[in-house]
C-alpha cells in the first residue's frame, strides 16, 4: 500500500480470488489494476457520486488482540498468544486461505518492515506450524507481514481486508471507509463510499491520516511510522498551515512567545481532559482557554489566519466554551464564531463525509443552538446531515 504519482495507464490485474470476501448483494463497481509505479490499485468500472458504495468486504485474515497488557498490533513485537490465536483462523476453510495466499505479493526480505518484525515473524511461524497450518516458513512470513503492513487496526485486532489493502493512499482521497459490526467478528465489514464524483477509470483512494492539515514533513513521518512509505499529496493547506504573514526579527520574537503560550495551553488542555476531579479539570481548561486566547492575540499579523496553531487554538477554545457553559455563560456566540473560522479553513481541505469536518460542523450546531441562532443551527445541521449521508449514516448517529 503506497501512494505515488503515476501517469501511465494501469493494466487490468485479473485475480478472481480477490472477490472471495466481497459482501454479497452489494454492488462492486471497481476492479484491480496494476501499474509500474504504484503496483496494484483499485479503479472505477463505472461512474459514482458522493455517497455511492464502491465496494464492501469482510476481513480475510484476523490477528486478534492479545491480553490486556499486550497489544496485538505492536509494531516492534507481535505477542506470541496473538499468533497462536491467529493459527486457528489460518487453519480455517482451505479455499479461503489459498485465495489469500494467491493475492499476496512475493515476500520481500529487503523491505524495511521485514527487519522490524523479524523476531515476531519467526515466532509466528512456530505457532502457526504447530497449529497445523500447511504452509512453508516463507509463505507464513509473507502472510503475517502482509497482515501487519496492510492490515487495519480495529476492536478485533489486526484485520487484513483484501481489496482495502490495495486501495492506495492519498492525502486528498476520492473515497471514505465506513466500518460496521466491529464488536462481532461474524458481522464485521467495511464499506468504501465515494467522496467525490468519479468516472470510469478513476482510481479509488483513501486517506490513511486522520489529520491531513499537518505540514507535509509530519504527514510523511506519520505514513512512514505506520505504513513504511512517505509519499504525500500536495494540498492547499500546505501553503498556509505553517505560513507567517511576514518574516524578520520581530516575527521570530513573536513566534517564540506564541510557541511558549501554545505549549502551556496544550499541557493545560491535556490535564483538563485527564483529571478525574471535575473542579480541577475545569480549572485546567480555564487556564488553557486563557493561553489559547493569548496565542490568537499574539498570532494576529504574525501567522496566517489559517495557520495550524491558529485553527487548533480556535477549535479548542470553542470546545472549552461549550463544555464549560456554567463557567462562561453567554459565550456560545463566541464559540460559534470560532467554529465558523475553523470550518472555513477545514472546508478547503476536507470534503463532506470526512469525520474531521463533520466533528467541526457538529460543534457549530451545538454553539448555534446554545446561542439561540436558529438560522445558523439549521445551516450547520444541513452540513452534518450531508456529511453523514455520504457515509451512509442518519443525522444524529
Phi and psi in degrees as a GROMACS rama.xvg file:
@    title "Ramachandran Plot"
@    xaxis  label "Phi"
@    yaxis  label "Psi"
@TYPE xy
-150.017  161.929  UNK-2
-121.983  121.118  UNK-3
-141.932  159.386  UNK-4
-81.1913  139.478  UNK-5
-153.555  110.464  UNK-6
-86.3689  -16.6723  UNK-7
-68.6351  144.623  UNK-8
-70.8928  121.91  UNK-9
-71.5753  152.598  UNK-10
-100.424  148.251  UNK-11
-61.9724  133.229  UNK-12
-109.362  100.457  UNK-13
-80.814  121.65  UNK-14
-154.055  81.1937  UNK-15
-54.0805  -32.0916  UNK-16
-63.9305  -19.6432  UNK-17
-66.9895  -17.4654  UNK-18
-88.4203  4.77762  UNK-19
-60.158  -33.0148  UNK-20
-107.196  9.82222  UNK-21
-65.1304  133.005  UNK-22
-65.6291  130.016  UNK-23
-67.3289  155.105  UNK-24
66.9597  10.7786  UNK-25
-118.478  123.896  UNK-26
-61.5422  139.104  UNK-27
-114.02  108.697  UNK-28
-112.446  38.1743  UNK-29
-145.361  169.511  UNK-30
-144.501  161.37  UNK-31
-85.228  132.766  UNK-32
-133.687  157.725  UNK-33
-120.275  138.617  UNK-34
-130.918  159.318  UNK-35
-65.6173  -31.4546  UNK-36
-89.4608  -39.2395  UNK-37
-98.9371  -16.885  UNK-38
78.6003  -136.536  UNK-39
-89.3268  148.832  UNK-40
-156.28  173.427  UNK-41
-108.324  136.285  UNK-42
-132.324  144.524  UNK-43
-66.9404  140.106  UNK-44
-102.058  -7.33766  UNK-45
-158.443  173.857  UNK-46
-78.1197  158.995  UNK-47
-150.108  156.986  UNK-48
-118.41  161.23  UNK-49
-50.2834  127.83  UNK-50
100.092  -18.8047  UNK-51
-68.4978  140.765  UNK-52
-77.2995  125.825  UNK-53
-89.8492  -45.2595  UNK-54
-162.419  162.263  UNK-55
-142.759  137.067  UNK-56
-149.088  164.699  UNK-57
-107.176  157.76  UNK-58
-67.6842  142.535  UNK-59
-90.239  -30.0113  UNK-60
-136.051  136.83  UNK-61
-129.278  123.101  UNK-62
-105.843  103.121  UNK-63
-60.971  156.915  UNK-64
-69.005  150.552  UNK-65
-80.1702  -160.96  UNK-66
-65.8004  177.299  UNK-67
-60.0178  -27.4645  UNK-68
-93.9572  0.399285  UNK-69
-132.863  144.217  UNK-70
-96.5438  127.679  UNK-71
-72.4081  -6.9377  UNK-72
-120.014  25.5209  UNK-73
-63.049  127.539  UNK-74
-63.984  -39.2398  UNK-75
-88.7302  -26.9252  UNK-76
-153.312  117.337  UNK-77
-85.3346  117.429  UNK-78
-58.4456  144.555  UNK-79
-60.0036  -40.2069  UNK-80
-68.8752  -20.5174  UNK-81
-71.2509  -42.9455  UNK-82
-65.4101  -35.5214  UNK-83
-63.6102  -42.4818  UNK-84
-64.9725  -38.2508  UNK-85
-66.673  -25.8534  UNK-86
-59.5878  -41.0684  UNK-87
-61.748  -36.6282  UNK-88
-72.5322  -39.0211  UNK-89
-69.8849  -20.284  UNK-90
-95.3236  15.7416  UNK-91
-72.4326  -151.687  UNK-92
-52.6457  120.718  UNK-93
-60.3869  -40.0562  UNK-94
-57.2394  -39.3044  UNK-95
-68.5965  -41.772  UNK-96
-62.4866  -41.1928  UNK-97
-64.3137  -38.4797  UNK-98
-65.3314  -41.0593  UNK-99
-64.2976  -43.9007  UNK-100
-65.0084  -34.6388  UNK-101
-67.4384  -28.4649  UNK-102
-74.4204  -33.4546  UNK-103
-68.5478  144.394  UNK-104
-75.1359  160.538  UNK-105
-57.0782  148.985  UNK-106
-64.4492  126.543  UNK-107
-108.049  98.1287  UNK-108
-74.0823  -8.58509  UNK-109
-90.5797  -7.83753  UNK-110
-64.7901  136.482  UNK-111
-57.8838  -27.1306  UNK-112
-71.1684  -25.8322  UNK-113
-61.1988  -43.1921  UNK-114
-67.5514  -38.5441  UNK-115
-60.9974  -41.6712  UNK-116
-100.626  10.3059  UNK-117
-52.3071  -53.7842  UNK-118
-61.8967  -41.4515  UNK-119
-63.391  -41.2404  UNK-120
-65.1353  -40.6169  UNK-121
-63.313  -40.5019  UNK-122
-65.3369  -41.4335  UNK-123
-62.6339  -38.1014  UNK-124
-59.0433  -42.7604  UNK-125
-61.6918  -49.3452  UNK-126
-64.4833  -42.8965  UNK-127
-68.958  -38.5565  UNK-128
-68.7634  -39.3118  UNK-129
-64.8232  -27.3294  UNK-130
-80.7207  -6.22299  UNK-131
97.8985  14.4521  UNK-132
-72.1917  120.58  UNK-133
-89.7048  67.6116  UNK-134
-136.595  147.751  UNK-135
-72.1554  161.882  UNK-136
-53.877  -42.0434  UNK-137
-63.5226  -39.8033  UNK-138
-67.9578  -38.9008  UNK-139
-64.6567  -42.2974  UNK-140
-64.3011  -38.0564  UNK-141
-61.6009  -43.1394  UNK-142
-63.2751  -47.033  UNK-143
-68.9294  -43.4064  UNK-144
-65.9291  -38.6178  UNK-145
-63.942  -38.2608  UNK-146
-67.1686  -40.3596  UNK-147
-69.7114  -37.7189  UNK-148
-80.1258  -43.5036  UNK-149
-102.522  -5.16598  UNK-150
-77.0106  165.783  UNK-151
-119.199  139.405  UNK-152
-76.1014  142.115  UNK-153
-155.615  -176.095  UNK-154
-61.875  -26.0855  UNK-155
-82.5587  -18.9597  UNK-156
128.832  -134.93  UNK-157
-99.4229  124.587  UNK-158
-118.19  132.253  UNK-159
-107.639  109.768  UNK-160
-99.9784  128.141  UNK-161
-60.1209  -58.5186  UNK-162
-73.5615  -34.7772  UNK-163
-61.41  -36.6886  UNK-164
-68.9517  -17.1002  UNK-165
-102.683  2.87225  UNK-166
-83.9796  107.415  UNK-167
-68.7567  160.971  UNK-168
-83.4776  146.073  UNK-169
-149.28  138.939  UNK-170
-69.3394  -17.207  UNK-171
-121.247  75.2764  UNK-172
-72.5529  157.991  UNK-173
-98.5936  -7.05036  UNK-174
-144.765  167.843  UNK-175
-135.132  144.845  UNK-176
-98.4931  134.046  UNK-177
-121.781  129.735  UNK-178
-104.691  139.302  UNK-179
-130.54  149.885  UNK-180
65.2134  36.604  UNK-181
-65.1421  -24.7562  UNK-182
-84.84  -8.45592  UNK-183
-129.965  112.396  UNK-184
-56.3755  -32.0784  UNK-185
-70.787  -24.365  UNK-186
-104.717  -9.35106  UNK-187
-60.1519  131.26  UNK-188
-159.78  160.748  UNK-189
-118.444  149.188  UNK-190
-126.576  128.004  UNK-191
-107.718  122.304  UNK-192
-118.595  149.625  UNK-193
-69.3866  138.345  UNK-194
-98.6357  -21.3462  UNK-195
-135.663  171.006  UNK-196
-68.6427  125.066  UNK-197
-119.022  146.739  UNK-198
-118.926  167.641  UNK-199
-56.2564  131.658  UNK-200
96.6364  -14.9133  UNK-201
-70.7302  145.583  UNK-202
-81.6859  142.258  UNK-203
-90.3565  121.452  UNK-204
-128.814  150.933  UNK-205
-123.514  158.329  UNK-206
-101.399  124.275  UNK-207
-84.0263  -5.33814  UNK-208
-110.657  131.1  UNK-209
-68.8611  -43.3092  UNK-210
-116.922  96.9752  UNK-211
-84.5372  -5.26548  UNK-212
-84.1674  52.6226  UNK-213
-121.609  153.807  UNK-214
-55.9623  149.504  UNK-215
-51.1371  -39.2469  UNK-216
-62.3577  -38.8253  UNK-217
-70.4591  -37.4523  UNK-218
-64.2205  -42.1984  UNK-219
-62.816  -41.489  UNK-220
-64.1859  -39.1696  UNK-221
-63.3755  -44.9598  UNK-222
-65.7466  -39.6296  UNK-223
-65.9839  -39.9421  UNK-224
-66.4838  -41.579  UNK-225
-93.389  -28.0189  UNK-226
-129.938  -2.90931  UNK-227
64.8401  31.7064  UNK-228
-146.143  162.363  UNK-229
-134.084  19.2809  UNK-230
-74.3681  126.335  UNK-231
-120.975  149.909  UNK-232
-89.5273  129.136  UNK-233
-60.3826  136.31  UNK-234
-126.781  158.262  UNK-235
-59.6113  -32.867  UNK-236
-65.817  -21.7397  UNK-237
-61.4104  -22.8936  UNK-238
-81.9887  -24.4326  UNK-239
-123.562  -14.1862  UNK-240
-66.45  -25.479  UNK-241
-131.765  31.3272  UNK-242
-91.2908  143.909  UNK-243
-97.4004  149.799  UNK-244
-71.3688  -36.5418  UNK-245
-147.665  161.078  UNK-246
-110.423  161.461  UNK-247
134.298  173.119  UNK-248
-57.0049  -41.278  UNK-249
-62.3944  -40.5427  UNK-250
-64.9858  -43.2154  UNK-251
-59.4855  -41.2939  UNK-252
-67.2471  -42.0447  UNK-253
-65.13  -41.3131  UNK-254
-63.6204  -37.2968  UNK-255
-59.8706  -40.8258  UNK-256
-67.5951  -38.6279  UNK-257
-64.4424  -43.0682  UNK-258
-60.8087  -42.1338  UNK-259
-63.8293  -46.4615  UNK-260
-64.7518  -39.6249  UNK-261
-66.8745  -38.6205  UNK-262
-63.4166  -43.9237  UNK-263
-63.0748  -42.1446  UNK-264
-62.3073  -41.8628  UNK-265
-64.723  -40.7182  UNK-266
-64.6016  -43.8068  UNK-267
-64.5042  -38.1984  UNK-268
-61.7228  -47.1661  UNK-269
-62.9965  -41.72  UNK-270
-64.5931  -39.1725  UNK-271
-65.0089  -29.5119  UNK-272
-96.8368  -4.6984  UNK-273
-109.981  -18.2982  UNK-274
-69.7955  135.821  UNK-275
-85.1208  -12.8771  UNK-276
-92.2426  113.574  UNK-277
-56.4539  -37.9662  UNK-278
-67.2162  -45.98  UNK-279
-64.7652  -40.6843  UNK-280
-60.8687  -43.3387  UNK-281
-63.8789  -38.186  UNK-282
-65.3879  -43.7547  UNK-283
-63.6201  -41.9987  UNK-284
-67.2771  -33.1596  UNK-285
-64.9367  -40.2119  UNK-286
-64.542  -40.0305  UNK-287
-63.8205  -39.8314  UNK-288
-60.4573  -45.7825  UNK-289
-64.5372  -38.559  UNK-290
-69.5404  -41.3299  UNK-291
-67.0925  -33.0428  UNK-292
-63.5381  -38.9647  UNK-293
-65.9867  -37.0199  UNK-294
-58.6245  -48.6873  UNK-295
-64.4504  -40.0526  UNK-296
-65.5381  -43.6277  UNK-297
-71.0298  -26.7743  UNK-298
-78.362  -18.173  UNK-299
-59.3226  122.62  UNK-300
78.6999  -0.101033  UNK-301
-115.02  -50.9115  UNK-302
-104.049  152.329  UNK-303
-57.5605  145.853  UNK-304
-62.3734  -17.088  UNK-305
-115.986  25.0618  UNK-306
-60.4119  149.048  UNK-307
-55.753  -41.8723  UNK-308
-67.0089  -35.3262  UNK-309
-66.7248  -48.85  UNK-310
-62.8592  -40.4592  UNK-311
-64.9246  -41.7499  UNK-312
-63.2275  -42.3336  UNK-313
-64.1164  -44.3075  UNK-314
-62.4641  -46.2099  UNK-315
-72.1177  -34.8354  UNK-316
-62.5857  -43.2318  UNK-317
-61.9051  -41.9906  UNK-318
-61.7367  -43.1807  UNK-319
-65.9522  -44.0827  UNK-320
-61.3739  -37.7379  UNK-321
-73.9484  -37.6109  UNK-322
-72.2108  -36.3006  UNK-323
-106.866  47.3006  UNK-324
-60.8919  -31.6384  UNK-325
-67.8079  -34.58  UNK-326
-77.8171  -30.931  UNK-327
-128.702  65.8038  UNK-328
-64.1915  146.127  UNK-329
78.2164  11.5627  UNK-330
-104.302  9.1928  UNK-331
-62.1498  -33.5507  UNK-332
-64.3946  -37.8053  UNK-333
-65.519  -42.1842  UNK-334
-61.2589  -38.1778  UNK-335
-63.6804  -42.5431  UNK-336
-63.7287  -39.9298  UNK-337
-64.2717  -44.0976  UNK-338
-61.7794  -40.6901  UNK-339
-62.8977  -40.0326  UNK-340
-65.8053  -41.4455  UNK-341
-64.9391  -45.0269  UNK-342
-61.17  -37.4541  UNK-343
-60.5926  -37.698  UNK-344
-75.4561  -44.426  UNK-345
-69.2424  -32.1906  UNK-346
-68.371  -13.1997  UNK-347
-75.712  -20.9596  UNK-348
-115.064  -49.2095  UNK-349
-89.5537  138.443  UNK-350
-93.6798  159.685  UNK-351
-56.0541  134.007  UNK-352
110.57  -19.514  UNK-353
-81.1207  136.665  UNK-354
-58.5722  -44.1437  UNK-355
-56.7684  -44.956  UNK-356
-69.5319  -37.6258  UNK-357
-63.1476  -36.8621  UNK-358
-63.2962  -42.1966  UNK-359
-65.631  -44.1853  UNK-360
-62.9955  -38.6866  UNK-361
-65.2468  -38.693  UNK-362
-65.0558  -36.5511  UNK-363
-66.3113  -35.7769  UNK-364
-60.6529  -47.4288  UNK-365
-60.1827  -44.5605  UNK-366
-64.2254  -41.881  UNK-367
-66.0398  -40.6592  UNK-368
-66.8827  -41.5625  UNK-369
-67.0025  -30.8877  UNK-370
-86.4076  -6.17857  UNK-371
80.3398  15.4113  UNK-372
-91.7849  89.4832  UNK-373
-66.8136  -37.4689  UNK-374
-61.7025  -46.0782  UNK-375
-66.0478  -40.157  UNK-376
-60.0669  -43.5748  UNK-377
-64.283  -39.2017  UNK-378
-64.5265  -45.2427  UNK-379
-71.1776  -34.6886  UNK-380
-60.8345  -40.2589  UNK-381
-61.7577  -39.1661  UNK-382
-68.4652  -39.3969  UNK-383
-62.8686  -44.7104  UNK-384
-62.2433  -40.9777  UNK-385
-63.9299  -44.1697  UNK-386
-63.9621  -41.6741  UNK-387
-70.9309  -33.9405  UNK-388
-62.3844  -38.4358  UNK-389
-61.9904  -34.7462  UNK-390
-85.5121  4.45244  UNK-391
74.5497  29.138  UNK-392
-119.847  154.944  UNK-393
-88.4078  155.061  UNK-394
-62.5645  134.092  UNK-395
105.538  -18.794  UNK-396
